[in-house]
């Protein structure tokens, strides 16, 4: 049986992998291009800035809030990120993944109901993890649109959801047959 924590780890790994897949092969110009230049609330973010921001948010919620590590996040710096190469972004994502795995390895599924304090709020560990997944998914969508605008309407190839499923011997993707959007249901 796959644990709840293992499922969260798999989702985060998949999202980071999709982000890395978008940036690999881009020039510094493509990584740092913003669809709408400007400042403040009316500016859009580059692929590099969004990747750094998602990694920074994951670090904050998982390492600092859940893991109790000292605060080091600099949100403004994340959104001002300029990348020289895709390798820089991929390395950041890999470092974040290692940090997350370290924190999650120390937890048990029963710890998910425990709470943590941040910004004057009490939040369940489960909520924090789901928030990271939700936040990263949202910005992945922004990144996919930004990539498409940069590429003049072309999108980056992305495997279907069931092709991205992690392999767990105790689960079989074929159990999804007959569900909408399951393998074999591509035409629906």
WOMOLIN-V853407 format. One record per residue. N is the residue number from 1. RES is the residue in one small letter. BURIAL is # if it has 16 or more other C-alpha atoms within 10 Angstrom, else .. D_CENTER is the distance of its C-alpha to the mean C-alpha in Angstrom with 1 decimal. Layout:
<<N:RES:BURIAL:D_CENTER> <N:RES:BURIAL:D_CENTER>>
//
This chain:
<<1:x:.:24.3> <2:x:.:20.5> <3:x:.:19.8> <4:x:.:17.5> <5:x:#:15.7> <6:x:#:15.4> <7:x:.:13.9> <8:x:#:11.2> <9:x:#:10.6> <10:x:#:10.8> <11:x:#:8.2> <12:x:#:5.5> <13:x:#:7.4> <14:x:#:7.6> <15:x:#:4.2> <16:x:#:4.5> <17:x:.:7.9> <18:x:#:8.0> <19:x:#:7.0> <20:x:#:9.6> <21:x:.:11.8> <22:x:#:12.1> <23:x:#:13.3> <24:x:.:15.5> <25:x:.:19.0> <26:x:.:18.8> <27:x:.:21.3> <28:x:.:20.9> <29:x:.:22.3> <30:x:#:19.6> <31:x:#:16.8> <32:x:#:18.5> <33:x:#:20.0> <34:x:#:19.7> <35:x:.:20.9> <36:x:.:22.9> <37:x:.:24.1> <38:x:.:25.2> <39:x:.:24.4> <40:x:.:23.5> <41:x:.:22.4> <42:x:.:23.6> <43:x:.:21.5> <44:x:#:18.4> <45:x:#:15.8> <46:x:#:15.4> <47:x:#:12.7> <48:x:#:13.1> <49:x:#:13.1> <50:x:#:9.9> <51:x:#:8.1> <52:x:#:10.2> <53:x:#:9.6> <54:x:#:5.9> <55:x:#:7.1> <56:x:#:10.2> <57:x:#:9.2> <58:x:#:7.6> <59:x:#:10.9> <60:x:#:12.9> <61:x:#:12.3> <62:x:#:12.3> <63:x:#:14.6> <64:x:#:16.7> <65:x:#:17.0> <66:x:#:16.8> <67:x:#:18.0> <68:x:.:20.6> <69:x:.:20.2> <70:x:.:21.8> <71:x:.:20.0> <72:x:.:19.0> <73:x:.:16.4> <74:x:.:17.6> <75:x:.:15.7> <76:x:.:18.3> <77:x:.:18.0> <78:x:#:14.3> <79:x:#:15.3> <80:x:#:18.3> <81:x:#:16.7> <82:x:#:18.7> <83:x:#:17.9> <84:x:.:20.8> <85:x:#:19.1> <86:x:#:16.0> <87:x:.:16.8> <88:x:.:16.1> <89:x:#:12.5> <90:x:#:12.1> <91:x:.:13.9> <92:x:#:11.8> <93:x:#:8.6> <94:x:#:11.3> <95:x:.:12.8> <96:x:#:9.9> <97:x:#:9.6> <98:x:.:13.4> <99:x:#:13.5> <100:x:#:11.4> <101:x:#:13.6> <102:x:.:16.6> <103:x:#:16.2> <104:x:#:15.5> <105:x:.:18.4> <106:x:.:20.7> <107:x:.:20.0> <108:x:.:21.8> <109:x:.:21.0> <110:x:.:23.9> <111:x:.:22.2> <112:x:#:19.6> <113:x:.:22.4> <114:x:.:23.1> <115:x:#:22.5> <116:x:#:21.3> <117:x:.:22.6> <118:x:.:20.8> <119:x:.:22.2> <120:x:.:25.3> <121:x:.:23.5> <122:x:.:23.4> <123:x:#:20.3> <124:x:#:19.8> <125:x:#:17.5> <126:x:#:16.3> <127:x:.:15.7> <128:x:#:13.6> <129:x:#:11.3> <130:x:.:11.2> <131:x:.:10.7> <132:x:#:7.4> <133:x:#:6.4> <134:x:.:8.5> <135:x:.:7.5> <136:x:#:3.9> <137:x:#:6.1> <138:x:.:8.8> <139:x:#:7.8> <140:x:#:6.9> <141:x:.:10.4> <142:x:#:11.7> <143:x:#:10.8> <144:x:#:12.5> <145:x:#:15.5> <146:x:#:15.8> <147:x:#:15.9> <148:x:.:18.4> <149:x:.:20.5> <150:x:#:20.6> <151:x:.:21.7> <152:x:.:24.4> <153:x:.:23.2> <154:x:.:22.0> <155:x:.:18.6> <156:x:.:16.6> <157:x:.:17.5> <158:x:.:14.9> <159:x:.:16.0> <160:x:.:16.8> <161:x:.:14.9> <162:x:.:17.7> <163:x:.:17.6> <164:x:.:14.1> <165:x:.:15.3> <166:x:.:15.7> <167:x:.:19.4> <168:x:.:20.9> <169:x:.:24.7> <170:x:.:25.3> <171:x:.:23.5> <172:x:.:24.4> <173:x:.:22.5> <174:x:.:26.0> <175:x:.:26.2> <176:x:.:24.3> <177:x:.:27.2> <178:x:.:28.7> <179:x:.:25.7> <180:x:.:24.7> <181:x:.:22.0> <182:x:#:22.7> <183:x:#:23.9> <184:x:.:27.2> <185:x:.:26.4> <186:x:.:24.9> <187:x:.:27.8> <188:x:.:27.2>>
//
